[in-house]
Amino acid sequence: MNTIDSIDPSTGHVVEAVAEATAPGQVAEIVAAAAAAAAPFEALGRGFRAGLLRAIGDELERLRAEIVALGMRETALPEPRLNAELTRTVYQANLFADVLDEGSYLEATIDHAGETPMGPGPDLRRMLTPIGPVAVFGASNFPLAFSVPGGDTVSALAGGCPVVVKAHSSHPGLSLLTFRAMAAAADRLNAPTGLLGIVFGTEPGAALVAHPGIKAVGFTGSLAGGKALMGIINNREEPIPFYGELAGLNPIVVTEGAAAARGETIAAGLVNSVIGSGGQLCTKPGLVFVPRGPAGDALVAEAARLVSAAPAATLLNARISESYRSTNAALDAYPDIEVLAEGGRSTAAGFTVTPRLLQVDASRLHDQELAECFGPTTLIARYGADQPETALSGLPASLTGTVHAEPSETDRIRHLSTLLKEKAGRLLYNGFPTGVLVSWAQHHGGPWPSTNTLHTSVGTTAIRRWLRPVTWQDAPTEVLPEELREDYPLIPRRIDGRLVLPR
């Protein structure tokens, strides 16, 4: 069997063998156990699930020092970043427990039997129910918040779905440690056997997606990886939902007024957003429109100065490092692109790369430059009076779109917002897209190719991905979920067209 090794990205060397690739028969057993756990897990109700999520958060918090230390070694991400990410991971587990307590996510609706404009109507009761066992693919760049104990996992558990996680090869040791923490919390609460599972290896991951017992897949990663999994799903006898967060340029537009009023501040925020976490963030701004003229020149000069002073970045794994170098080589080969600045030089040791700032005339943007460069590089597009609107209209969709403008530029802000709204799922003003708050109002998604879904992977409505609606017609009380019974008082419900709040 293939060994799953833990590699130190700062050296590129194997540190230890963590596991063996999961055998095909083991994948089938894990999924079968998850399927067997589905009905009893749903039957335990929202209160049990809320307690489980809070117990998972407590167990992760208890292991904070061990988790952060191993994360630093396996990812080369700094201690403050990993501590903050673990805090976010624990918080989102507790937030989904709050979602369960509040209960509106169920969309519980009751239409009593009676006369309607169409004649006598039956008693109809509808709410959202678990979709079944879910496969979650851990992401390399967020080894906690988007990996084994991350948002996909906890939102699926909140929805009442067993979860089988495919561990990411960049941090297998951390994946195993956090999985064991979650499993320990589940065991203490006597959760159904098989509720949580984990598989290691690329081929086992493909087998997981293909298994008929899996009813939905969550994925955060590359466009190529997402397409590969979508291909597997398309070949299944039973199609299932695939929720992929994939790629994007996340364009920023700086207006003339903003460049003149606060160009230096914008430059500092931009560079921090580009090089933070080695530029390995799905919301990293990869294309920045800056006006021609003295104000834009000063902004770009300051950004170039800051990038020149930036140290080399250690990326997460060999594949990302190689992709970063090949993407930059392709950009260098294009005659209209100018290299404005380069930071610390990469070394032969490990997966280190050089931060870079590039520039092109906005009128010369072509498809060749519009691919995501995962890592600490961004492309500045200088525009004139008739741009960047023309260039924006030809961009692929992204997770985010950002406008830096002054309050007096009302018409410009409105026009740019209209353009970017067609291209992104989150619009920002006078800020930077890296950093995605976990909250009730958050949306982390966008049109293809940023995602392939209308749903969010961050925030409370992420639970909606793992649920399907069911209506009970003229049902006896004993077969109804408690949330649809006549006098259930604990959650918001729409009854005969009117919203009724909890008593």
N, C-alpha and C positions, 0 to 999 in steps of 0.2 A: 504494500500500500504506500501511497505518497505521504511523505511527512510534511506537516504544516509547521514551518519554521518561523520563529520570531526574529526579525532583523532590526538592527540598530541603524536608522537612516543616516546618522552622522558618520558612520564608518562603512556602511554597506555590508557589514559582516553578520552572519548568523550568530545569534546569542544562545538560542536554545530551541529544541523541538517542543512544540506545544501540544500537538495532537496529530492524529492521522486523518487523512481525508476520509470522510464518512462513506462507508460502503453502500452500494445501491440498496441492498436488503435492509440496512440500517435506516436509510432515508424512508423507506416504505413503513418500517416499524414506527418511526417517530411520527410520521403523518397519521398513521392509523391510531396511535395513542392520542394525538391531538383531536382527531375526529371523535373518538370515544369520549373525550372530555367535554365536548361542545355542549351537549344537552345538560349535563349536570352543572356545568359552570353557569349557563344561562339561568338555570333553575335557582341558583343560590342568590340571584337578585342583585340589585344595584348597591345595596348596603354592603354586601360581601365584597363586591368589586372595589368599592371605594376604600374599604379597609385594606384590601390587598395592595392597592396602589400606594397608600400611605405607608404600609409596611415595607414595600420595595424602596420607597424614598428613604425611610429610616435606615435600612440595611446599607444602601449606597453611602449614606452619610457616615455611618459607622466605619466604613472601610475607606473613607476619604484619603487618608495619607497613603495607603497602599495603592489605591486606584490612580492617584495623581503621579506617584513615583513611577509606576509601571507605564503609565501613559506618556510621560516625558521620555522614557527610554525607547518606547516603541514608535513614537511619532515625531520626536524632536520639537514638539510644541512646548512653549515655555510654561513654567509652573503657574503664573497668574492666569494665562489663558485656560489651562486645564482646570484649575480651581473654579474659575468663573463658569466653565462649561458644566462641571459637575453640579454646581449650584443651580444652574438652569435645568439640568436633567432632573434633579430632585424636585425642583419647583414645578416642572410640568407634570410630573407624576401626581403631585398633590393637587395641581389645578384640575386635572381630569377627575380626580376624586370629588372635587367641588362640582364639576359638571354633572357627575352622577347624582350627587345630593340635590342639585337644583332641578334637574329632570326635564327641562324644556327641550333638550336635544331629541327626545323621543317623538316629538310632534304628535302627542296623544290627542286624538280627535274623536268626538262622539256626535253622531247624528241620530237622534231618537226616531223611532218609527212614528209616522204621522203623515198628514196630507201635505203634498207639495204641488207646485204648479204642473208637475208631470203626473199627478195622481198619487195614490197611496205609496209611501216609501217604507222600506225595511229599516230595521235598526242596524246601523253601520258603525263600527268602531275600528279605528286605524291607528297604528303606531309603527315606529321603526324597530326592527329586530336584528339580532346578530346574523351576519352573512355566513359564518362558519370559520373553519381554520384559515389562518392568514400566514403567508410567507413574507418575511421582512428581510431586506438586504441591507446590512450595515454599510454606512458610508465611510470612506477613508478619512475625509477632512474634518468630520466631527465624530471622534471615536466614542463619544458618550451620547451627546444630544441627538445624533442621527444614526446611532449604531444600536447595539444590542439592547440597552435600556432606554432608548431614545423615544422620540415623539410618535413614530409609527407603532412601536411596540405598546406603549402605554395607552395610546388612543384606541388601539385594537382591543386590548384587554378591557378598557373602559366600556367599549361597545359590546363586550360579552364574547369575544372571539379568542380561542386558543391561538398561540403564536409560535411559529417555528422560524428562528432567525438563521440566516446564512451569515456566518462570521466573515468579516473582511480580512483578507490576507495581510493587510498592512498592520493590523494590531490584533493578532490572534490571541495573544496572552491576555490582553485587556478584555477582549470579547469573552474569553472563558471565565475570567475573574468576575465580570459584571453579570454574566449569565448565572453563575453559581450564587451570587448575592441575591438575584431575583428568585431563583429556585428555592433558596433557603427561606426567603420570606413566604413564598407560596406553601412550602412544607409546614411552616409553623402554623399557618392558618388552615391546614388540612384541605388545601385546594385539590381539585381533581387531578389524579395522576395523568401526566401527558399534557397538562395545560401549557407548559413551556418546553420547547425543544430547540436544539441548535445543531447545525450541520457545518462542516468544514470542507472547503475545496470547490473548485470551479464546476467540475462535472456534477458533483452532488447538488450544487446549487441549481443547475439546469434540471436535474432529475426532480428536485423539489417543486419547481415551477410546473413541470409536466405532470406531476402526480394528481390524479383526479380528486383526491381528498382535499386539496388546497382550493379555496374558493375566492381568494383575492391575493394580490401581490403589491407590496410597497417597496419602492426603489428610489434611492438618491444616488446619482452617479453620472457617468458620461452618456452622451447621446448614443454612442456606439453600443455601450453595454445595455442601455435601455432598449434599443432596437433589437438586440439579440434576444432579450427576454420576451419582447413582444412577439418575435417570430416563433418562439416555443409555444406561447399561448395560442397563437393563431393555428398551430398544428394540433392543439388539444381537441378531443371530441367535444368537450364542454368548454366554450369560451368563458373566461372569467375577467373581472376588472383588473387592469394593471394601472397603478398609480405611480407614474415616473416623474421625478424632478430631475431635469436633464442638463440643460445648457443655456447660456445667454451672455450677451454683451453688456447688458445693464447700462445703457447710454446715459450720460450726463450732458445737459445743455447749460452752458454758462452764457447769460445774456451780456450785452454790451454794458448795461448799467451795473450788473453785479461785478463784472471784471474790473470796472473803474472804481467801484465803491470798496471792494474787499477782496481784491485779487490775491493778495498774499495769504489771507486766511483760507480762501478756497484752495489754493495750492497746497497748503499744509494738510488740510483735511483730505484732499484727494490722494496725496502720496501715502498718508497713513492708511487710507482705505485700500490702496492698491498693494502695499507691501505687507500689511498686517497678516499674520498667520501664513507668511510666505506667499501671499496672493492666492491661497488655495481655498477661496470662499466662492460659493455659487453666486453670490451677489456682488462680487468684486466688479467695479466699473472698468470695463475693457475698452470703452470708446468714449472720448470726452470732446465735446464740441466747444471750442474756444474762439471768440471773434478775432478777426485780424485787427491790427492797429496797436497803438502803444500800450493800452491797458491789457489786452490779451498777451502781448509780448512779455510784459512784466510778470503776468501770472505764470506763463510757460517757463520763463527764466527761473522763477523761484521754485517751481516744481522740479526743473532739471537740477537745480542746486541740491535739493533735498534728496532726490534719487541718487545723485552722485555720492552723497554721504552715507547712503544706506548700505549696511553690510550684506554679504552674501546670505542667501536663504537656504536652509536645508529643507528639502521637500519630503513628502511622506513616504514615497517609494520609488523604485527604479522606473516604473512605467510612467509616472507623472513627470519625473525628471527627464526622461528621454523624450516624452511628448513636448515638454516645455522647450527643450533645445531644438527639436525639429520644427516646431511652430515658429520659433524665432528665426531659424535659418530661412524658412520660407518667406517670412516678412522681410528679412535682409536682402533677399534676392529680388524683391520688387523695386523697380527703379524710383518710384514716386515716394517711397517711405524713407524718412531721415531718422537716424539715431541721434536723439538729443542728449541722452545721458545714460550712463551705466554705473551701477553701484559696485560693491565689493566683488572681486573676481571669484568665481567658483574654483574649487580645488578638486584634485583627483579623489579625495576621501569622501566617501558617502555620496549623498544625493544633493549636493549643494549646487546652486545656480546663481546667476547674476541678475539683480533687479534692473529693469530697463524702461526707459521712456522714449517713445517713438512719436513721430509727427508725420502727417500727410495733409495735403490740401483736401478739404471736404469734397470738392468737385471731382476728385480722383478716387473716391472710394469705390471699390468694386467688390464682388463676392469673395475674392481671394483674401481680403483683409477682414472679412466679417465673421470669421470663425472664432470661437472662444479660445483664448490662450490662458490655460489654467496655471497660474503662477504669477510672480511679481512683475508683470509687464502690462502697460496700457498704451493705447494709441490716441494721441491728440489729433483731432481733425479741425483745422483752421477754416473758418467760414466767413463769407462776406454777406452783403445785404440780402441776397436772395436765398440764403441758406441759414440754418441747417435744415429747414423744412424739406427741401428737395431730397437731401440725404436721408433724413429720418424716414421718409415714406418708403424707402427701399430697404430698410433694416429688417432682419428677422426679429421675431418676438423675443422678449426677455422676461425675467422675473420682475425687474424693476425698471422704472424710468424716472430721471431726476431733473428738476429745473432749479437752477440758481438764478434768481432775478430780484430786482428791487420792487418794493410795493408800488411805485409809480408806473411800472411797466405792465399795467393790468391787461391790456389787449394782448400783449405778447405772451403773458403767462397763460391766458385763456386759450390762445391758439396752440401753444406748445402742449398744453394739457390735453387738448382734443386729439392731437397727433399721437402722443405717448399712451393715451388710454387704450388705443387700438393695439398697442404693442407690448403692454405690460400688465401685471396683476397688482402691482403696488406703485403708486406715484408718490414721489418725495419732493419736498420743496426746501431748498436751502439746507440740505443735509447730505448724507452719504448712505448708500444702500447697505453696506456691511453692518451687521448687527440686526437681528430679526427678533423683536420682542415677542415672547410667548404670551398671548392675551386673547380675550374674547373677540376683539375686532380685527385681529391679524389675518392677512391673507398672504400666503407664500406659494405662488403659482403664477401661471401666465399662459398665453396661447403657445401653440407649438412653434418652435422646438424647445421652449423653456420647460414645458410639461406637456403631457398628453391628456390632461384631465382638467375639468372645471373646478376641482376641489383643491383645498389647501393642505399642505403637509405640516404647517405650523399654526398653532392656535386651537381654540376649543372646537371649532367646526371641522377639524381634521377627523373627528370621530365619525362624521357622516359617511366617510369612505367605506366603513366596515359594517354598514347597516343597510337593510332593505325593508321596504314597507310591506306590511300585511294588514288586510282588512278582514274583520270578523263580521259576518252578516247573520243577524238573528241568532247569535250564539248564546248558549246557556252560560250563566255566570261562572260556573266551575272551570270552563275551558279558557276564560279570558285572563290575560295578564292582569295583575292587581291594579296596574296603572289605568286600566280601562273599565274597571268595575265602578258601579254607579256612584258610590259615595267616597271614592278615594280622594283624600284632601291634600296630598303632599306635593304635588307638582302642578305647573300651569297646564291647563287643558282647554281646547276649544270645543265647546259644547253647544250644539245647535247654532253654530256660526258665531258664537260669542266667546271671547277669551275669558276664562275663569281662572283667577289666580289662587294660589294655595291658601288654605285657611290656617 
